[in-house]
């Protein structure tokens, strides 16, 4: 594993996905996700097939499951929303075991889970095979506006710093006998969150002043250009092409 800032997202390897240029993977990821989203919600079988394709992408990275599974936690809010949706949506009712749920909500919930999990798996496959500095180079190569490149660069670089500050605050609370076991602990947690925000904001100001004092002009320095062969493009866009064909096929079926 890497040791630089944000390298917790990247896992060293020598798989075909690791060797693909970053800008090819980025375009392939965006195109794949857009194609998956374009699949009509009732086409659960097609969405399940695309989910298996995303699982195949993760397996192709050859990254151990212990590095992949924790990253799937980002989908938790969407999964909770999908589980609640059949019970709050309106429309015709259908029996689901001992309960009655909305048929429209159930269809939408299954589609949301399938699409969300597919997108998260594809993003994980991209994250574990792409170094943060290569992501910044890819954004520059694709002519993404400088402010967006700056936001992405600093977010990746300082997420470790903020996470380490949060861990130190947690240790400090535990060393003073604090334990979040009831609602009475919420004010302490809220105060800690506010303190973390203020410290992060102040750190950002200090970093900005330090950069300005060293000649920072507001523009990211250009790095060496990225190159890609036709084979790289064919490999990187293959999943997106499969998803696009699947979406077009479903939409053409009456």
Secondary structure by P-SEA (a helix, b strand, c coil): cccccccccccccccccccccaaaaaaaaaaaaaaaaaccccaaaaaaaaaaaaaaaaaaacccccccccccccaaaaaaaaaacccccccbbbbcccbbbbaaaaaaaaaaaaaaaaaaaaaaaaaaaccaaaaaaaaaaacccaaaaaaaaaaaacaaaaaaaaaaaaaaaaaaccccccccaaaaaaaaaaaaaaaaaaaaaaaaaaaaaaccccccccccbbbbcaaaaaaaaaaaaaaaaaaaaaaacc
